[in-house]
Amino acid sequence: MTWFDTVDFPKDGDGCPWDSAPHDPVTRVRFQGVGHVRVNQHRAVAGRVKTVSVKREGRKWFVVLSAEQDQPEPLPATGSVVGIDLGIANFLADSNGGFVPNPRHGRRAAQKRQAAQRALSRFPRRTAKDRTASHQRAVEKVAQFHGTVRRRRLDHAHKTALGLVRAHDFIAHEDLRIRSMSKAPAPKPGPGRPGAFLSNGGCRQGRAQHVDQRCRLGVFLTILHARAESAGREVIAVDPRNTSRTCPACGHMAKENRPTREKFHCVACGHNAHADTVGATNVLRAGLVRRNANPA
C-alpha cells in the first residue's frame, strides 16, 4: 500500500505517546493498535513534544517530532558581517573571497539512478498490491536513490548554514524569487513561419536541472533563516539586480563589466575580480545600508 507515507498525530499521547517507556534505557514510541516500537534516537529532544509524525521512505521508517522550547541562548558575538552570492557553478560565494563548491550529489549518482529507472520502466504500471516481487524491488531501488540524494543535499545545506551562522553576526543574501525563476520563458513566434517558434536557447532537461538547483537554493535560505533566528543572528535579503555588474571599487555599472560568468572586469577603472565575489560584496553593502536605514 503506497497511498499514505506519513501519518500525523497532532498531540503527543493521543494515539502515539513519545518515550512511552521512560524507565527503559532504549527510547520507544507507542502506536495505538501496534504497541511499543523501538526508536534509534540520534539526539536528545529539547523542549516539550507537541506533535508526532511517522514517515515512510522506502523500507525505512522515521519518527518526526515538533517540540515547544524556550528561547535558545544566542551565540556569542563575533563582530563579523558577510554577504553571500548564491549560484550554479559554486553553491555560494562570500564577500571575503571564499567559495562553497556545489556538491552535485545528484550528478554523482546519476548513472546508477538512471540504470535503476530504466529497469523500473520495463515493468507496466501497477498498484502496489498487483506488483511482482521484482517490480517492487525495482520501485524500492529508485526510491532509495532519490532518498539518499535528498538527505545528502539537506545535510550539506544545514552544515553550510550552520557555518555561516557561527562565524558571522550579520548575513546579507540575494532576495531570490524562486517562483519566477522556475517559469519558462515566453514563447516567441518565428518570423514568417506561422505556427513555429524561435529557440529559447535551452532544452527541457537543462531547464529542469536549473529549476531544481534554484529550488535547492530556496530550501537553503529557509534553513539559514531558521538557524539564524535560533542563534540570535541577523539575516537580510536584498534586491539582486545588477549586483554582479556594479564595480565595488568605483561604482560603475555596465553589462560589459561581466564578460563571462566568472570574470569581472570594470570597463571604467579596470578592477578585476571573480564575478560571484563582486556580487557578494555588493549584496553585503546593500544589506548594511538597509539595516542602517531600518534599525531594530
C-alpha positions as CSV (number, residue, x, y, z in Angstrom):
1,M,0.0,0.0,0.0
2,T,1.5,3.3,-1.1
3,W,-1.4,5.7,-0.6
4,F,-0.1,7.2,2.6
5,D,3.6,7.7,3.5
6,T,3.0,10.0,6.5
7,V,0.7,9.8,9.5
8,D,0.4,12.8,11.8
9,F,-0.6,12.7,15.4
10,P,-1.5,16.3,16.4
11,K,-1.0,15.8,20.1
12,D,1.7,13.8,22.0
13,G,0.0,11.0,23.8
14,D,-3.2,11.0,21.7
15,G,-2.7,7.6,20.0
16,C,1.1,7.9,19.8
17,P,2.9,8.8,23.0
18,W,6.6,9.6,22.6
19,D,9.1,8.0,25.0
20,S,6.4,5.6,26.2
21,A,8.8,3.6,28.4
22,P,10.8,6.3,30.2
23,H,12.4,3.9,32.6
24,D,13.7,1.8,29.7
25,P,17.3,2.7,28.6
26,V,16.0,2.3,25.0
27,T,13.8,5.1,23.6
28,R,10.4,3.8,22.5
29,V,7.2,5.2,20.9
30,R,3.9,3.6,21.4
31,F,1.4,3.4,18.5
32,Q,-2.2,2.7,19.1
33,G,-3.1,-0.8,17.9
34,V,0.6,-1.7,17.4
35,G,2.4,-1.3,20.8
36,H,5.8,-0.1,21.8
37,V,8.3,0.3,19.0
38,R,12.0,0.9,19.5
39,V,13.4,4.2,18.0
40,N,17.0,4.9,17.2
41,Q,17.1,8.4,18.7
42,H,20.0,10.3,17.1
43,R,19.9,13.2,19.5
44,A,18.1,14.3,22.7
45,V,14.8,16.1,22.3
46,A,14.9,19.7,23.6
47,G,11.6,21.1,25.0
48,R,8.2,19.5,25.3
49,V,7.0,17.3,22.4
50,K,3.8,18.7,20.8
51,T,3.2,16.6,17.7
52,V,4.4,13.2,16.4
53,S,4.6,12.1,12.8
54,V,5.5,8.8,11.3
55,K,7.1,8.9,7.9
56,R,8.0,6.1,5.5
57,E,10.7,6.3,2.9
58,G,11.0,3.0,1.0
59,R,11.7,0.4,3.6
60,K,12.8,2.9,6.3
61,W,10.5,4.5,8.9
62,F,11.1,7.8,10.6
63,V,9.5,9.5,13.6
64,V,9.4,13.3,13.3
65,L,8.8,15.4,16.3
66,S,7.9,19.0,16.8
67,A,8.7,20.4,20.2
68,E,8.0,23.6,22.1
69,Q,11.0,25.1,23.8
70,D,12.2,28.3,25.5
71,Q,14.1,30.9,23.5
72,P,17.6,29.4,22.9
73,E,20.7,31.2,24.1
74,P,22.1,33.4,21.3
75,L,25.6,32.6,20.1
76,P,28.4,35.0,21.3
77,A,29.0,37.9,19.0
78,T,31.9,37.7,16.5
79,G,31.8,41.2,15.1
80,S,31.8,39.8,11.5
81,V,29.5,40.6,8.7
82,V,29.3,38.9,5.3
83,G,27.4,38.9,2.1
84,I,26.7,35.8,0.0
85,D,26.0,35.3,-3.6
86,L,24.2,32.1,-4.5
87,G,24.9,30.4,-7.8
88,I,25.1,27.4,-10.0
89,A,28.8,26.7,-10.6
90,N,29.5,27.4,-6.9
91,F,26.9,26.8,-4.3
92,L,27.8,30.2,-2.8
93,A,30.5,32.8,-2.7
94,D,31.0,35.2,0.2
95,S,32.3,38.8,0.3
96,N,35.5,37.7,1.9
97,G,36.6,35.8,-1.2
98,G,35.6,32.3,0.0
99,F,33.6,29.8,-2.0
100,V,31.5,26.8,-1.2
101,P,31.5,24.4,-4.2
102,N,28.4,22.8,-5.5
103,P,28.5,19.2,-4.2
104,R,26.4,17.9,-7.1
105,H,25.1,14.9,-5.2
106,G,22.5,14.2,-8.0
107,R,25.2,14.1,-10.7
108,R,27.4,11.7,-8.7
109,A,24.7,9.1,-8.5
110,A,23.1,9.9,-11.9
111,Q,24.5,6.8,-13.8
112,K,23.3,4.3,-11.2
113,R,20.0,6.1,-10.8
114,Q,19.3,6.1,-14.5
115,A,20.1,2.4,-14.7
116,A,17.6,1.8,-11.9
117,Q,14.9,3.9,-13.6
118,R,15.4,2.1,-16.9
119,A,15.0,-1.2,-15.1
120,L,11.8,0.1,-13.5
121,S,10.4,1.4,-16.8
122,R,10.4,-2.2,-18.2
123,F,7.5,-3.0,-15.8
124,P,3.9,-1.9,-16.6
125,R,2.3,0.5,-14.2
126,R,0.6,-1.4,-11.4
127,T,-0.7,-0.7,-8.0
128,A,1.3,-1.9,-5.0
129,K,-0.8,-4.9,-4.4
130,D,-0.5,-6.1,-8.0
131,R,3.2,-5.8,-8.4
132,T,5.5,-8.7,-8.6
133,A,8.5,-9.1,-6.3
134,S,10.9,-8.0,-9.0
135,H,8.7,-5.0,-9.8
136,Q,8.6,-4.0,-6.1
137,R,12.4,-4.3,-5.7
138,A,12.8,-2.0,-8.7
139,V,10.5,0.6,-7.2
140,E,12.3,0.5,-3.9
141,K,15.7,0.8,-5.6
142,V,14.7,4.0,-7.4
143,A,13.2,5.4,-4.2
144,Q,16.4,4.6,-2.3
145,F,18.5,6.6,-4.7
146,H,16.2,9.6,-4.5
147,G,16.0,9.5,-0.8
148,T,19.8,9.3,-0.5
149,V,20.4,12.3,-2.7
150,R,17.7,14.3,-0.9
151,R,19.2,13.6,2.6
152,R,22.7,14.5,1.3
153,R,21.5,17.8,0.0
154,L,19.8,18.6,3.2
155,D,22.8,17.7,5.2
156,H,25.0,20.0,3.0
157,A,22.5,22.8,3.4
158,H,22.4,22.5,7.2
159,K,26.1,22.3,7.6
160,T,26.7,25.3,5.3
161,A,24.1,27.4,7.1
162,L,25.5,26.5,10.5
163,G,29.0,27.5,9.4
164,L,27.7,30.9,8.3
165,V,25.7,31.5,11.5
166,R,28.6,30.5,13.8
167,A,31.1,32.8,12.0
168,H,29.1,36.0,11.4
169,D,26.7,38.3,13.2
170,F,25.1,39.7,10.1
171,I,24.4,37.9,6.8
172,A,23.1,39.5,3.6
173,H,21.9,37.5,0.7
174,E,20.0,37.9,-2.6
175,D,16.3,38.0,-2.4
176,L,15.7,35.2,-4.9
177,R,12.3,34.9,-6.5
178,I,12.2,31.1,-6.8
179,R,8.7,31.0,-8.3
180,S,9.6,33.4,-11.1
181,M,12.9,31.7,-11.7
182,S,11.1,28.4,-12.4
183,K,8.8,29.8,-15.0
184,A,9.5,29.0,-18.6
185,P,10.4,32.0,-20.9
186,A,7.5,33.3,-23.0
187,P,7.4,31.7,-26.5
188,K,8.5,33.9,-29.4
189,P,6.8,33.3,-32.8
190,G,9.1,32.7,-35.7
191,P,9.1,35.5,-38.3
192,G,7.3,34.4,-41.4
193,R,6.7,30.9,-40.1
194,P,3.1,30.5,-38.9
195,G,2.9,28.1,-36.0
196,A,6.7,28.0,-35.5
197,F,8.6,29.4,-32.5
198,L,12.2,30.6,-32.0
199,S,14.5,28.6,-29.8
200,N,14.9,29.9,-26.3
201,G,18.5,28.5,-26.1
202,G,17.8,25.7,-23.7
203,C,16.5,22.1,-23.6
204,R,13.9,20.7,-21.3
205,Q,16.4,18.6,-19.3
206,G,18.7,21.6,-18.8
207,R,15.9,23.8,-17.7
208,A,14.7,21.2,-15.3
209,Q,18.1,20.9,-13.7
210,H,18.3,24.7,-13.5
211,V,14.9,24.9,-11.7
212,D,16.0,22.1,-9.4
213,Q,19.1,24.0,-8.4
214,R,17.1,27.1,-7.8
215,C,14.7,25.2,-5.6
216,R,17.6,23.8,-3.6
217,L,18.8,27.4,-3.0
218,G,15.4,28.3,-1.7
219,V,15.5,25.4,0.8
220,F,18.9,26.5,1.9
221,L,17.7,30.1,2.5
222,T,14.8,28.7,4.6
223,I,17.3,26.7,6.7
224,L,19.6,29.7,7.0
225,H,16.9,32.0,8.3
226,A,15.7,29.4,10.8
227,R,19.2,28.7,12.2
228,A,20.0,32.4,12.3
229,E,16.8,33.1,14.3
230,S,17.7,30.5,16.9
231,A,21.2,31.8,17.2
232,G,20.3,35.4,17.5
233,R,21.9,36.4,14.2
234,E,20.5,38.9,11.7
235,V,19.8,37.9,8.1
236,I,18.6,40.4,5.5
237,A,17.6,39.8,1.8
238,V,18.4,42.5,-0.7
239,D,17.5,43.2,-4.3
240,P,19.9,41.2,-6.5
241,R,19.6,43.3,-9.6
242,N,22.9,44.5,-11.1
243,T,24.9,43.2,-8.0
244,S,27.3,41.3,-10.3
245,R,27.6,44.2,-12.8
246,T,28.4,47.0,-10.5
247,C,32.1,47.7,-9.7
248,P,32.7,47.7,-6.0
249,A,35.7,49.9,-6.5
250,C,34.3,52.8,-8.5
251,G,30.5,52.1,-8.6
252,H,30.3,52.0,-12.4
253,M,27.5,49.7,-13.6
254,A,27.5,48.2,-17.0
255,K,26.7,44.9,-18.7
256,E,30.2,44.8,-20.2
257,N,31.7,44.7,-16.7
258,R,31.0,40.9,-16.7
259,P,32.3,39.5,-19.9
260,T,31.9,35.8,-18.7
261,R,30.1,34.0,-16.0
262,E,33.1,34.0,-13.6
263,K,35.1,37.1,-14.7
264,F,34.5,40.7,-13.7
265,H,36.5,43.5,-15.3
266,C,35.3,47.1,-14.8
267,V,35.5,49.0,-18.1
268,A,35.8,52.3,-16.2
269,C,38.6,51.7,-13.7
270,G,39.9,48.3,-14.7
271,H,39.1,46.5,-11.4
272,N,39.3,42.7,-11.8
273,A,37.8,40.0,-9.5
274,H,35.6,36.9,-9.5
275,A,32.1,37.9,-10.6
276,D,30.5,36.0,-7.7
277,T,32.8,37.7,-5.1
278,V,31.8,41.1,-6.6
279,G,28.1,40.1,-6.3
280,A,28.6,39.1,-2.7
281,T,30.4,42.3,-1.9
282,N,27.6,44.4,-3.4
283,V,25.0,42.3,-1.6
284,L,26.7,43.0,1.7
285,R,26.8,46.7,1.1
286,A,23.2,46.8,0.2
287,G,22.3,44.8,3.2
288,L,24.2,47.1,5.6
289,V,22.5,50.1,4.0
290,R,19.1,48.5,4.5
291,R,19.9,47.6,8.1
292,N,21.1,51.1,9.0
293,A,18.0,52.6,7.3
294,N,15.7,50.3,9.4
295,P,17.4,50.0,12.8
296,A,15.9,47.4,15.1
